[in-house]
Amino acid sequence: MNNEQLRKSIERQVKRMQRADEERPTLLAQSVFMGTLALLFVLPVIIGLYLGNWLDDKAEGYSIHWTIGLLVVGLIIGIANVYLFIRERD
């Protein structure tokens, strides 16, 4: 490798490193991403719990069957939401 090739190689590496540094997500972007993941997971769980509790109050003799069932459904939906969101971003 002569000096000219070495210089070009080093320049390419420096440009690549600068571009990677510029594309690195900021703290705010990472916080927004984590908050979005939390909402995508937690909201279906809370809605399932609330709806299940409401149905258990309306239907006598079921105690907590609706609450537990819709909690599980909320968990499954939340996990699917997070999985699909992460898969879409990558």
Summary of the structure (lengths in Angstrom):
residues: 90
radius of gyration: 24.7
end to end distance: 37.4
largest distance: 85.7
contacts: 215
relative contact order: 0.11
helix: 87%
strand: 0%
